Amino acid sequence: MSTETFGAPVPGAPPRAGVPAADRPTRRRRRASFGGEGSRLGTVVAYIVAVVAALVFVTPLVYAFFSALKPSREVLLAPPRLIGTEVRWQNFADVFEYAPFRTYITNSFIVSVAGTLVVLFVSATAGYAFARLRWPGRDIVFVLFLGTLMVPQEVLVIPMFVVMQWFGWVDTYQSLVFPWAFTAFGTFLMRQFFRGIPYELEEAARVDGAGPVRTFLRIILPLTGSALAVLAVFTFLNYWNSYLWPLITVNDYSTLGTLPIGLASFATQTGTRWDLQMAASIISMIPTTILVIALQKHLVKGIATSGLGGR
């Protein structure tokens, strides 16, 4: 029979070997105390690093905002000054008079939203096929698909433009949306998330008579909200900030120009309106900032879980 009952020594039993029982709580308290101090120190250091990093990233944005309120001649003064001699809120209104900026914003919204929806659909279905369905050559095809991530976009610009000419899509919304909607990044992200979902859910759906399509739509897809949010934000930002491809595939910038092209329009042969360009840059950041703030919780959860692989 054991010499102890619920951790208490039995009367008459020999003492434990090692440290006396009376000293053990003291050592535990000391270890807990040291651990607590170390934990508090680590928290303080983490906050300091986070604050310093935030200041490094926020400083250029703050300077750009105040530069948007300066007269054009004072933006590039040396030494630089944060606040100009006068505050010109009119610069934000002049942006829409200097260039067709409303058209640029509208086109960017159309292209970014449409491209994001296409990427979410393609990535979710392809990721499900690579993660949950079994078919010959699946892993080989997936590796080859991932290999396309090593090809820079600049290398694909000319072949992609030739394909758009074959389709007759040059200078259309289709050429701005579809060429970059079938990328391996979104498929890889969704595949990793799908592999973390228990297989028992699919087995239960099959027992109830659900096929692969119904299982995907009714069981699997509703569980991927966080991963879809992460992919949606990354994709929207990619379309919103794209400059090279719209510059090549669009001929009539006044009709199909996007925001990055619109920002470049403030630099002309006669000079650059730095005050208006800074104001336009601040305006262009508002939609993406709102999107990131709105999906912040889903972003944190999705980034934390999307990389966890299943079997």
Secondary structure, 3 states (H helix, E strand, C coil): CCCEECCEECCCCCCCCCCCCCCHHHHHHHHHHHHHHHHHHHHHHHHHHHHHHHHHHHHHHHHHHHHCCCCHHHCCCCCCCCCCCCCCCHHHHHHHHHCCHHHHHHHHHHHHHHHHHHHHHHHHHHHHHHHHCCCCCHHHHHHHHHHHHHCCHHHHHHHHHHHHHHHCCCCCHHHHHHHHCCCHHHHHHHHHHHHCCCHHHHHHHHHCCCCHHHHHHHHHHHHHHHHHHHHHHHHHHHHHCCCHHHHHHCCCHHHHCCHHHHHHCCEECCEECHHHHHHHHHHHHHHHHHHHHHCHHHHHHHHHHCCCCCC
